[in-house]
Structure formats: C-alpha cells, structure tokens
Amino acid sequence: MNKIKVEINPDRVLGKRSELIYGQFIEHFHRQIYGGIFDPGHPLSDSEGFRTDVMH
C-alpha cells in the first residue's frame, strides 16, 4: 500500500470562496415548493411569496 502525506498551511490563502456556493437541493415533490418555500398567501411570506420562516 502506498502512503500519502498531506500538509495544510493555513497561512497560505489562494483566494476567497463565494458564499453563494452553499445551498441545498429542492425539487417539485409533494409540497416542498408550492405550499412549502413558496406560498404567497401565507402570513410569513415576503412580497414575492417566499416563506421567510423557512428561507434565509
């Protein structure tokens, strides 16, 4: 078996990462979208109909 050595240098920064790369998977299944994150008639929905209690 080959051995591999990995060294991490926290002082060597190549650049910043985008905050937009983090997310989650959601699809049109049951009530994940309509009645879930999108519900224009819900009291906690914003002006575009997205639920503010389940989205950031």
C-alpha distance matrix in Angstrom:
0.0 3.8 6.6 9.8 13.2 16.2 19.7 22.7 26.1 28.9 31.5 30.4 32.0 31.9 34.5 35.9 34.7 37.4 38.6 39.2 35.6 35.7 37.4 37.3 37.6 41.0 42.7 46.1 45.5 48.3 49.6 46.7 48.6 52.3 53.4 50.2 49.4 52.4 55.7 58.7 61.0 59.0 60.6 57.3 56.7 57.1 59.5 57.0 56.5 53.0 52.7 52.3 51.2 48.0 47.1 46.6
3.8 0.0 3.8 6.6 10.1 13.2 16.6 19.8 23.1 26.0 28.4 27.1 28.8 28.6 31.5 33.1 32.2 35.1 36.5 37.2 33.7 34.1 36.1 36.3 36.8 40.4 42.2 45.7 45.5 48.3 49.5 46.4 48.1 51.8 53.0 49.7 48.6 51.6 55.0 57.8 60.3 58.3 59.8 56.4 55.7 55.8 58.1 55.7 55.4 51.9 51.7 51.2 50.3 47.2 46.0 45.3
6.6 3.8 0.0 3.8 6.7 10.0 13.4 16.6 19.9 22.8 25.3 24.3 26.2 26.4 29.3 30.9 30.2 33.3 34.6 35.7 32.3 32.5 34.8 35.2 36.1 39.8 41.9 45.5 45.3 48.0 48.9 45.7 47.4 51.2 52.2 48.8 47.5 50.6 54.0 56.7 59.2 57.1 58.3 54.8 54.3 54.3 56.7 54.5 54.2 50.7 50.4 49.6 48.6 45.7 44.5 43.5
9.8 6.6 3.8 0.0 3.8 6.6 10.1 13.2 16.5 19.4 21.9 20.7 22.5 22.7 25.6 27.2 26.6 29.7 31.2 32.4 29.1 29.5 32.0 32.7 33.8 37.5 39.8 43.5 43.5 46.3 46.9 43.6 45.1 48.9 50.0 46.5 45.1 48.1 51.5 54.1 56.7 54.6 55.7 52.2 51.6 51.4 53.7 51.6 51.5 48.0 47.7 46.8 46.1 43.2 41.8 40.6
13.2 10.1 6.7 3.8 0.0 3.8 6.7 10.1 13.2 16.3 18.6 17.7 19.9 20.6 23.6 25.3 25.2 28.5 30.0 31.6 28.5 28.9 31.7 32.7 34.3 38.0 40.5 44.3 44.4 47.1 47.5 44.1 45.4 49.3 50.2 46.6 45.0 48.0 51.4 53.9 56.5 54.3 55.2 51.5 51.1 50.7 53.1 51.1 51.2 47.6 47.3 46.1 45.4 42.7 41.2 39.7
16.2 13.2 10.0 6.6 3.8 0.0 3.8 6.6 10.0 12.8 15.4 14.4 16.4 17.1 20.0 21.6 21.5 24.9 26.3 28.1 25.1 25.6 28.5 29.8 31.6 35.3 38.0 41.8 42.1 44.8 44.9 41.4 42.7 46.4 47.4 43.8 42.0 45.0 48.4 50.7 53.3 51.2 52.0 48.3 47.8 47.3 49.6 47.8 47.9 44.3 44.1 42.8 42.2 39.6 37.9 36.3
19.7 16.6 13.4 10.1 6.7 3.8 0.0 3.8 6.6 9.7 12.0 11.4 13.9 15.3 18.3 20.0 20.5 24.0 25.5 27.7 25.1 25.6 28.9 30.5 32.7 36.4 39.3 43.1 43.5 46.1 46.0 42.4 43.5 47.2 48.1 44.4 42.4 45.4 48.7 50.9 53.5 51.2 51.8 48.0 47.6 46.9 49.2 47.6 47.9 44.3 44.1 42.5 42.0 39.7 37.8 35.9
22.7 19.8 16.6 13.2 10.1 6.6 3.8 0.0 3.8 6.2 8.9 8.7 10.7 12.6 15.2 16.6 17.2 20.8 22.2 24.6 22.3 22.8 26.1 28.1 30.5 34.2 37.2 41.0 41.6 44.1 43.7 40.0 41.0 44.7 45.5 41.8 39.6 42.6 45.8 47.9 50.5 48.2 48.6 44.9 44.4 43.7 45.9 44.4 44.9 41.3 41.0 39.3 38.9 36.7 34.7 32.6
26.1 23.1 19.9 16.5 13.2 10.0 6.6 3.8 0.0 3.8 5.4 5.7 8.5 11.0 13.7 15.5 16.8 20.6 22.1 24.8 23.0 23.7 27.3 29.6 32.2 35.8 39.0 42.7 43.5 46.0 45.3 41.6 42.3 46.0 46.7 43.1 40.6 43.5 46.7 48.5 51.2 48.9 49.1 45.3 44.8 43.8 45.9 44.6 45.3 41.8 41.7 39.6 39.5 37.6 35.4 32.9
28.9 26.0 22.8 19.4 16.3 12.8 9.7 6.2 3.8 0.0 3.8 5.5 7.0 10.3 12.1 13.1 14.6 18.1 19.3 22.4 20.9 21.4 25.0 27.5 30.5 33.9 37.3 40.9 41.8 44.1 43.2 39.4 40.0 43.6 44.2 40.6 38.0 40.9 44.0 45.7 48.3 45.9 45.9 42.1 41.8 40.6 42.8 41.7 42.5 39.0 38.7 36.5 36.4 34.7 32.5 29.8
31.5 28.4 25.3 21.9 18.6 15.4 12.0 8.9 5.4 3.8 0.0 3.8 6.1 9.7 11.6 13.2 15.6 19.1 20.7 23.8 22.7 23.6 27.3 30.1 33.1 36.5 39.8 43.4 44.5 46.9 45.8 42.0 42.4 45.8 46.5 43.0 40.2 42.8 46.0 47.4 50.1 47.9 47.7 43.9 43.4 42.0 44.0 43.0 44.1 40.7 40.6 38.3 38.4 36.9 34.5 31.6
30.4 27.1 24.3 20.7 17.7 14.4 11.4 8.7 5.7 5.5 3.8 0.0 3.8 6.5 9.3 11.7 14.1 17.7 19.9 22.6 21.3 22.7 26.5 29.3 32.0 35.5 38.6 42.3 43.5 46.1 45.2 41.4 41.6 45.1 46.1 42.6 39.8 42.3 45.6 47.0 49.8 47.8 47.9 44.1 43.4 41.9 43.7 42.4 43.6 40.3 40.5 38.4 38.8 37.0 34.4 31.7
32.0 28.8 26.2 22.5 19.9 16.4 13.9 10.7 8.5 7.0 6.1 3.8 0.0 3.8 5.6 7.9 10.5 14.1 16.4 19.1 18.1 19.7 23.4 26.5 29.3 32.6 35.7 39.3 40.7 43.3 42.2 38.5 38.4 41.9 43.0 39.5 36.6 38.9 42.2 43.5 46.5 44.6 44.7 40.9 40.0 38.4 40.1 38.8 40.1 36.9 37.2 35.2 35.8 34.0 31.2 28.5
31.9 28.6 26.4 22.7 20.6 17.1 15.3 12.6 11.0 10.3 9.7 6.5 3.8 0.0 3.8 7.2 9.5 12.9 15.9 17.9 16.8 19.0 22.7 25.7 28.2 31.5 34.4 37.9 39.6 42.4 41.5 37.7 37.4 40.9 42.3 39.0 36.0 38.1 41.6 42.8 45.9 44.3 44.7 41.0 39.7 38.1 39.4 37.9 39.3 36.2 37.0 35.2 36.1 34.1 31.1 28.5
34.5 31.5 29.3 25.6 23.6 20.0 18.3 15.2 13.7 12.1 11.6 9.3 5.6 3.8 0.0 3.8 6.6 9.7 12.7 14.9 14.4 16.7 20.3 23.6 26.3 29.4 32.3 35.7 37.6 40.3 39.1 35.3 34.8 38.2 39.6 36.3 33.2 35.1 38.5 39.6 42.7 41.2 41.4 37.8 36.5 34.6 35.9 34.5 36.0 33.0 33.9 32.0 33.1 31.3 28.2 25.4
35.9 33.1 30.9 27.2 25.3 21.6 20.0 16.6 15.5 13.1 13.2 11.7 7.9 7.2 3.8 0.0 3.8 6.6 9.2 11.7 11.7 13.7 17.3 20.8 23.7 26.6 29.7 33.1 34.9 37.4 36.0 32.3 31.7 35.0 36.3 33.0 29.8 31.8 35.1 36.1 39.2 37.6 37.8 34.1 32.9 31.0 32.4 31.1 32.6 29.5 30.3 28.3 29.4 27.7 24.6 21.8
34.7 32.2 30.2 26.6 25.2 21.5 20.5 17.2 16.8 14.6 15.6 14.1 10.5 9.5 6.6 3.8 0.0 3.8 6.5 8.6 8.0 10.1 13.7 17.1 20.0 23.0 26.0 29.4 31.2 33.8 32.5 28.7 28.3 31.7 33.0 29.7 26.6 28.7 32.1 33.4 36.5 34.9 35.3 31.7 30.3 28.8 30.3 28.7 29.9 26.8 27.5 25.9 26.9 24.9 21.7 19.2
37.4 35.1 33.3 29.7 28.5 24.9 24.0 20.8 20.6 18.1 19.1 17.7 14.1 12.9 9.7 6.6 3.8 0.0 3.8 5.2 5.9 8.4 11.5 15.2 18.0 20.6 23.5 26.8 28.8 31.3 29.8 26.1 25.4 28.6 30.0 26.9 23.6 25.5 28.8 29.9 33.1 31.7 32.2 28.6 27.1 25.3 26.7 25.0 26.4 23.4 24.4 22.9 24.2 22.2 18.9 16.4
38.6 36.5 34.6 31.2 30.0 26.3 25.5 22.2 22.1 19.3 20.7 19.9 16.4 15.9 12.7 9.2 6.5 3.8 0.0 3.8 5.6 6.3 9.2 12.9 16.2 18.5 21.8 24.9 26.7 29.0 27.2 23.5 22.9 26.1 27.2 23.9 20.7 22.7 26.0 27.1 30.2 28.5 28.8 25.2 23.9 22.4 24.1 22.6 23.7 20.5 21.1 19.4 20.6 18.7 15.4 12.8
39.2 37.2 35.7 32.4 31.6 28.1 27.7 24.6 24.8 22.4 23.8 22.6 19.1 17.9 14.9 11.7 8.6 5.2 3.8 0.0 3.8 5.5 7.3 11.0 13.7 15.9 18.8 21.9 24.0 26.4 24.8 21.1 20.2 23.4 24.9 21.8 18.5 20.3 23.7 24.9 28.2 26.8 27.6 24.2 22.4 20.9 22.4 20.4 21.5 18.5 19.6 18.5 19.9 17.7 14.3 12.4
35.6 33.7 32.3 29.1 28.5 25.1 25.1 22.3 23.0 20.9 22.7 21.3 18.1 16.8 14.4 11.7 8.0 5.9 5.6 3.8 0.0 3.8 6.4 9.7 12.2 15.1 18.0 21.4 23.3 26.0 24.9 21.1 20.7 24.2 25.7 22.5 19.6 21.7 25.3 26.9 30.1 28.7 29.8 26.3 24.7 23.6 25.3 23.0 23.7 20.5 21.5 20.6 21.6 18.9 15.9 14.5
35.7 34.1 32.5 29.5 28.9 25.6 25.6 22.8 23.7 21.4 23.6 22.7 19.7 19.0 16.7 13.7 10.1 8.4 6.3 5.5 3.8 0.0 3.8 7.1 10.4 13.2 16.6 20.1 21.5 23.8 22.6 18.8 18.9 22.4 23.5 20.1 17.4 20.0 23.4 25.4 28.2 26.5 27.5 23.9 22.7 22.1 24.2 22.2 22.4 18.9 19.2 18.3 18.8 16.0 13.3 12.1
37.4 36.1 34.8 32.0 31.7 28.5 28.9 26.1 27.3 25.0 27.3 26.5 23.4 22.7 20.3 17.3 13.7 11.5 9.2 7.3 6.4 3.8 0.0 3.7 7.0 9.6 13.0 16.4 17.8 20.1 18.9 15.1 15.1 18.8 19.9 16.5 14.0 16.6 20.1 22.3 25.1 23.5 24.8 21.4 20.1 19.8 22.0 19.8 19.5 16.0 16.4 16.0 16.4 13.3 10.9 10.6
37.3 36.3 35.2 32.7 32.7 29.8 30.5 28.1 29.6 27.5 30.1 29.3 26.5 25.7 23.6 20.8 17.1 15.2 12.9 11.0 9.7 7.1 3.7 0.0 3.8 6.5 10.1 13.6 14.5 16.9 16.0 12.2 12.9 16.7 17.8 14.4 12.5 15.4 18.8 21.5 24.1 22.4 24.2 21.0 19.8 20.2 22.6 20.1 19.2 15.8 15.8 16.1 16.0 12.4 11.0 11.9
37.6 36.8 36.1 33.8 34.3 31.6 32.7 30.5 32.2 30.5 33.1 32.0 29.3 28.2 26.3 23.7 20.0 18.0 16.2 13.7 12.2 10.4 7.0 3.8 0.0 3.8 6.9 10.6 11.5 14.3 14.0 10.5 11.3 15.1 16.7 13.7 12.4 15.0 18.4 21.3 23.9 22.6 24.8 22.1 20.6 21.4 23.5 20.6 19.5 16.4 16.7 17.8 17.7 13.9 12.9 14.6
41.0 40.4 39.8 37.5 38.0 35.3 36.4 34.2 35.8 33.9 36.5 35.5 32.6 31.5 29.4 26.6 23.0 20.6 18.5 15.9 15.1 13.2 9.6 6.5 3.8 0.0 3.8 7.1 8.3 11.0 10.5 7.0 7.7 11.5 13.2 10.5 9.7 11.9 15.2 18.3 20.7 19.7 22.3 19.9 18.2 19.4 21.3 18.4 16.8 14.1 14.5 16.3 16.3 12.6 12.1 14.6
42.7 42.2 41.9 39.8 40.5 38.0 39.3 37.2 39.0 37.3 39.8 38.6 35.7 34.4 32.3 29.7 26.0 23.5 21.8 18.8 18.0 16.6 13.0 10.1 6.9 3.8 0.0 3.8 5.6 9.0 9.4 6.9 7.1 10.4 12.8 11.0 10.9 12.2 15.2 18.3 20.6 20.2 23.2 21.4 19.4 20.7 22.3 19.0 17.3 15.2 16.1 18.5 18.7 15.2 14.9 17.7
46.1 45.7 45.5 43.5 44.3 41.8 43.1 41.0 42.7 40.9 43.4 42.3 39.3 37.9 35.7 33.1 29.4 26.8 24.9 21.9 21.4 20.1 16.4 13.6 10.6 7.1 3.8 0.0 3.8 6.7 7.4 6.3 6.0 8.1 10.8 10.1 10.9 11.3 13.7 16.7 18.8 18.8 22.2 20.9 18.9 20.5 21.8 18.5 16.4 15.1 16.0 19.0 19.3 16.2 16.4 19.5
45.5 45.5 45.3 43.5 44.4 42.1 43.5 41.6 43.5 41.8 44.5 43.5 40.7 39.6 37.6 34.9 31.2 28.8 26.7 24.0 23.3 21.5 17.8 14.5 11.5 8.3 5.6 3.8 0.0 3.8 6.1 5.9 7.6 9.3 11.0 10.2 12.0 13.0 14.9 18.3 19.8 19.4 22.8 21.6 20.1 22.3 23.9 21.0 18.5 17.0 17.1 20.1 19.6 16.5 17.4 20.8
48.3 48.3 48.0 46.3 47.1 44.8 46.1 44.1 46.0 44.1 46.9 46.1 43.3 42.4 40.3 37.4 33.8 31.3 29.0 26.4 26.0 23.8 20.1 16.9 14.3 11.0 9.0 6.7 3.8 0.0 3.8 5.9 8.1 8.5 9.0 9.0 11.9 12.7 13.6 17.2 18.0 17.5 20.9 20.2 19.2 21.9 23.6 21.1 18.1 16.9 16.5 19.7 18.8 16.2 17.8 21.5
49.6 49.5 48.9 46.9 47.5 44.9 46.0 43.7 45.3 43.2 45.8 45.2 42.2 41.5 39.1 36.0 32.5 29.8 27.2 24.8 24.9 22.6 18.9 16.0 14.0 10.5 9.4 7.4 6.1 3.8 0.0 3.8 5.6 5.5 5.4 5.3 8.5 9.3 10.0 13.7 14.5 13.7 17.2 16.4 15.4 18.2 20.1 17.8 14.6 13.4 12.8 16.1 15.4 13.0 14.8 18.5
46.7 46.4 45.7 43.6 44.1 41.4 42.4 40.0 41.6 39.4 42.0 41.4 38.5 37.7 35.3 32.3 28.7 26.1 23.5 21.1 21.1 18.8 15.1 12.2 10.5 7.0 6.9 6.3 5.9 5.9 3.8 0.0 3.8 6.3 6.9 4.7 6.4 8.3 10.4 14.0 15.5 14.4 17.5 16.0 14.7 17.0 19.2 16.7 13.9 11.9 11.4 14.3 13.7 10.7 12.0 15.6
48.6 48.1 47.4 45.1 45.4 42.7 43.5 41.0 42.3 40.0 42.4 41.6 38.4 37.4 34.8 31.7 28.3 25.4 22.9 20.2 20.7 18.9 15.1 12.9 11.3 7.7 7.1 6.0 7.6 8.1 5.6 3.8 0.0 3.8 6.1 4.9 5.1 5.5 8.1 11.3 13.5 13.1 16.3 14.9 12.9 14.7 16.3 13.5 11.0 9.4 10.1 13.3 13.7 11.0 11.5 14.9
52.3 51.8 51.2 48.9 49.3 46.4 47.2 44.7 46.0 43.6 45.8 45.1 41.9 40.9 38.2 35.0 31.7 28.6 26.1 23.4 24.2 22.4 18.8 16.7 15.1 11.5 10.4 8.1 9.3 8.5 5.5 6.3 3.8 0.0 3.8 5.3 6.7 5.1 6.0 9.1 10.8 11.0 14.7 14.2 12.0 14.3 15.5 12.9 9.9 9.6 10.3 14.0 14.6 12.7 13.6 17.1
53.4 53.0 52.2 50.0 50.2 47.4 48.1 45.5 46.7 44.2 46.5 46.1 43.0 42.3 39.6 36.3 33.0 30.0 27.2 24.9 25.7 23.5 19.9 17.8 16.7 13.2 12.8 10.8 11.0 9.0 5.4 6.9 6.1 3.8 0.0 3.8 6.6 5.8 5.0 8.6 9.1 8.5 12.1 11.9 10.7 13.7 15.5 13.7 10.1 9.7 9.1 12.7 12.6 11.3 13.1 16.8
50.2 49.7 48.8 46.5 46.6 43.8 44.4 41.8 43.1 40.6 43.0 42.6 39.5 39.0 36.3 33.0 29.7 26.9 23.9 21.8 22.5 20.1 16.5 14.4 13.7 10.5 11.0 10.1 10.2 9.0 5.3 4.7 4.9 5.3 3.8 0.0 3.8 5.5 6.5 10.3 11.4 9.8 12.8 11.4 10.5 13.3 15.7 13.8 10.5 8.7 7.5 10.7 10.2 8.1 10.0 13.8
49.4 48.6 47.5 45.1 45.0 42.0 42.4 39.6 40.6 38.0 40.2 39.8 36.6 36.0 33.2 29.8 26.6 23.6 20.7 18.5 19.6 17.4 14.0 12.5 12.4 9.7 10.9 10.9 12.0 11.9 8.5 6.4 5.1 6.7 6.6 3.8 0.0 3.8 6.5 9.6 11.7 10.2 12.6 10.5 8.8 10.7 13.2 11.2 8.5 5.7 5.2 8.2 8.7 6.3 6.9 10.6
52.4 51.6 50.6 48.1 48.0 45.0 45.4 42.6 43.5 40.9 42.8 42.3 38.9 38.1 35.1 31.8 28.7 25.5 22.7 20.3 21.7 20.0 16.6 15.4 15.0 11.9 12.2 11.3 13.0 12.7 9.3 8.3 5.5 5.1 5.8 5.5 3.8 0.0 3.8 6.4 9.1 8.8 11.7 10.4 7.7 9.5 11.0 8.6 5.6 4.5 5.9 9.5 10.9 9.6 9.7 12.9
55.7 55.0 54.0 51.5 51.4 48.4 48.7 45.8 46.7 44.0 46.0 45.6 42.2 41.6 38.5 35.1 32.1 28.8 26.0 23.7 25.3 23.4 20.1 18.8 18.4 15.2 15.2 13.7 14.9 13.6 10.0 10.4 8.1 6.0 5.0 6.5 6.5 3.8 0.0 3.8 5.5 5.6 9.0 8.9 6.5 9.2 10.6 9.2 5.4 6.1 6.4 10.1 11.3 11.0 11.9 15.1
58.7 57.8 56.7 54.1 53.9 50.7 50.9 47.9 48.5 45.7 47.4 47.0 43.5 42.8 39.6 36.1 33.4 29.9 27.1 24.9 26.9 25.4 22.3 21.5 21.3 18.3 18.3 16.7 18.3 17.2 13.7 14.0 11.3 9.1 8.6 10.3 9.6 6.4 3.8 0.0 3.8 5.7 8.3 8.9 5.9 7.7 7.9 7.1 3.8 6.7 7.9 11.0 13.0 13.4 13.8 16.4
61.0 60.3 59.2 56.7 56.5 53.3 53.5 50.5 51.2 48.3 50.1 49.8 46.5 45.9 42.7 39.2 36.5 33.1 30.2 28.2 30.1 28.2 25.1 24.1 23.9 20.7 20.6 18.8 19.8 18.0 14.5 15.5 13.5 10.8 9.1 11.4 11.7 9.1 5.5 3.8 0.0 3.8 6.5 8.6 7.2 9.8 10.3 10.5 7.3 9.7 9.7 12.5 13.7 14.8 15.9 18.6
59.0 58.3 57.1 54.6 54.3 51.2 51.2 48.2 48.9 45.9 47.9 47.8 44.6 44.3 41.2 37.6 34.9 31.7 28.5 26.8 28.7 26.5 23.5 22.4 22.6 19.7 20.2 18.8 19.4 17.5 13.7 14.4 13.1 11.0 8.5 9.8 10.2 8.8 5.6 5.7 3.8 0.0 3.8 5.5 5.4 8.9 10.8 11.3 7.9 8.9 7.4 9.8 10.4 11.8 13.5 16.3
60.6 59.8 58.3 55.7 55.2 52.0 51.8 48.6 49.1 45.9 47.7 47.9 44.7 44.7 41.4 37.8 35.3 32.2 28.8 27.6 29.8 27.5 24.8 24.2 24.8 22.3 23.2 22.2 22.8 20.9 17.2 17.5 16.3 14.7 12.1 12.8 12.6 11.7 9.0 8.3 6.5 3.8 0.0 3.8 5.6 8.5 10.6 12.3 9.7 10.5 8.5 9.5 10.1 12.6 14.2 16.3
57.3 56.4 54.8 52.2 51.5 48.3 48.0 44.9 45.3 42.1 43.9 44.1 40.9 41.0 37.8 34.1 31.7 28.6 25.2 24.2 26.3 23.9 21.4 21.0 22.1 19.9 21.4 20.9 21.6 20.2 16.4 16.0 14.9 14.2 11.9 11.4 10.5 10.4 8.9 8.9 8.6 5.5 3.8 0.0 3.8 6.6 9.8 11.2 8.9 8.3 5.7 5.8 6.5 9.3 10.6 12.5
56.7 55.7 54.3 51.6 51.1 47.8 47.6 44.4 44.8 41.8 43.4 43.4 40.0 39.7 36.5 32.9 30.3 27.1 23.9 22.4 24.7 22.7 20.1 19.8 20.6 18.2 19.4 18.9 20.1 19.2 15.4 14.7 12.9 12.0 10.7 10.5 8.8 7.7 6.5 5.9 7.2 5.4 5.6 3.8 0.0 3.8 6.7 7.5 5.1 5.0 4.2 5.6 8.0 9.6 9.9 12.0
57.1 55.8 54.3 51.4 50.7 47.3 46.9 43.7 43.8 40.6 42.0 41.9 38.4 38.1 34.6 31.0 28.8 25.3 22.4 20.9 23.6 22.1 19.8 20.2 21.4 19.4 20.7 20.5 22.3 21.9 18.2 17.0 14.7 14.3 13.7 13.3 10.7 9.5 9.2 7.7 9.8 8.9 8.5 6.6 3.8 0.0 3.8 5.4 5.3 5.5 6.4 6.3 9.8 11.3 10.4 11.4
59.5 58.1 56.7 53.7 53.1 49.6 49.2 45.9 45.9 42.8 44.0 43.7 40.1 39.4 35.9 32.4 30.3 26.7 24.1 22.4 25.3 24.2 22.0 22.6 23.5 21.3 22.3 21.8 23.9 23.6 20.1 19.2 16.3 15.5 15.5 15.7 13.2 11.0 10.6 7.9 10.3 10.8 10.6 9.8 6.7 3.8 0.0 3.8 5.6 7.6 9.6 10.1 13.6 14.9 13.6 14.4
57.0 55.7 54.5 51.6 51.1 47.8 47.6 44.4 44.6 41.7 43.0 42.4 38.8 37.9 34.5 31.1 28.7 25.0 22.6 20.4 23.0 22.2 19.8 20.1 20.6 18.4 19.0 18.5 21.0 21.1 17.8 16.7 13.5 12.9 13.7 13.8 11.2 8.6 9.2 7.1 10.5 11.3 12.3 11.2 7.5 5.4 3.8 0.0 3.8 5.8 9.0 10.4 13.8 14.1 12.5 13.8
56.5 55.4 54.2 51.5 51.2 47.9 47.9 44.9 45.3 42.5 44.1 43.6 40.1 39.3 36.0 32.6 29.9 26.4 23.7 21.5 23.7 22.4 19.5 19.2 19.5 16.8 17.3 16.4 18.5 18.1 14.6 13.9 11.0 9.9 10.1 10.5 8.5 5.6 5.4 3.8 7.3 7.9 9.7 8.9 5.1 5.3 5.6 3.8 0.0 3.8 6.5 9.0 11.8 12.0 11.4 13.5
53.0 51.9 50.7 48.0 47.6 44.3 44.3 41.3 41.8 39.0 40.7 40.3 36.9 36.2 33.0 29.5 26.8 23.4 20.5 18.5 20.5 18.9 16.0 15.8 16.4 14.1 15.2 15.1 17.0 16.9 13.4 11.9 9.4 9.6 9.7 8.7 5.7 4.5 6.1 6.7 9.7 8.9 10.5 8.3 5.0 5.5 7.6 5.8 3.8 0.0 3.8 6.2 9.0 8.6 7.6 10.0
52.7 51.7 50.4 47.7 47.3 44.1 44.1 41.0 41.7 38.7 40.6 40.5 37.2 37.0 33.9 30.3 27.5 24.4 21.1 19.6 21.5 19.2 16.4 15.8 16.7 14.5 16.1 16.0 17.1 16.5 12.8 11.4 10.1 10.3 9.1 7.5 5.2 5.9 6.4 7.9 9.7 7.4 8.5 5.7 4.2 6.4 9.6 9.0 6.5 3.8 0.0 3.8 5.5 5.8 6.3 9.2
52.3 51.2 49.6 46.8 46.1 42.8 42.5 39.3 39.6 36.5 38.3 38.4 35.2 35.2 32.0 28.3 25.9 22.9 19.4 18.5 20.6 18.3 16.0 16.1 17.8 16.3 18.5 19.0 20.1 19.7 16.1 14.3 13.3 14.0 12.7 10.7 8.2 9.5 10.1 11.0 12.5 9.8 9.5 5.8 5.6 6.3 10.1 10.4 9.0 6.2 3.8 0.0 3.8 5.5 5.3 6.8
51.2 50.3 48.6 46.1 45.4 42.2 42.0 38.9 39.5 36.4 38.4 38.8 35.8 36.1 33.1 29.4 26.9 24.2 20.6 19.9 21.6 18.8 16.4 16.0 17.7 16.3 18.7 19.3 19.6 18.8 15.4 13.7 13.7 14.6 12.6 10.2 8.7 10.9 11.3 13.0 13.7 10.4 10.1 6.5 8.0 9.8 13.6 13.8 11.8 9.0 5.5 3.8 0.0 3.8 5.9 7.9
48.0 47.2 45.7 43.2 42.7 39.6 39.7 36.7 37.6 34.7 36.9 37.0 34.0 34.1 31.3 27.7 24.9 22.2 18.7 17.7 18.9 16.0 13.3 12.4 13.9 12.6 15.2 16.2 16.5 16.2 13.0 10.7 11.0 12.7 11.3 8.1 6.3 9.6 11.0 13.4 14.8 11.8 12.6 9.3 9.6 11.3 14.9 14.1 12.0 8.6 5.8 5.5 3.8 0.0 3.8 7.0
47.1 46.0 44.5 41.8 41.2 37.9 37.8 34.7 35.4 32.5 34.5 34.4 31.2 31.1 28.2 24.6 21.7 18.9 15.4 14.3 15.9 13.3 10.9 11.0 12.9 12.1 14.9 16.4 17.4 17.8 14.8 12.0 11.5 13.6 13.1 10.0 6.9 9.7 11.9 13.8 15.9 13.5 14.2 10.6 9.9 10.4 13.6 12.5 11.4 7.6 6.3 5.3 5.9 3.8 0.0 3.8
46.6 45.3 43.5 40.6 39.7 36.3 35.9 32.6 32.9 29.8 31.6 31.7 28.5 28.5 25.4 21.8 19.2 16.4 12.8 12.4 14.5 12.1 10.6 11.9 14.6 14.6 17.7 19.5 20.8 21.5 18.5 15.6 14.9 17.1 16.8 13.8 10.6 12.9 15.1 16.4 18.6 16.3 16.3 12.5 12.0 11.4 14.4 13.8 13.5 10.0 9.2 6.8 7.9 7.0 3.8 0.0
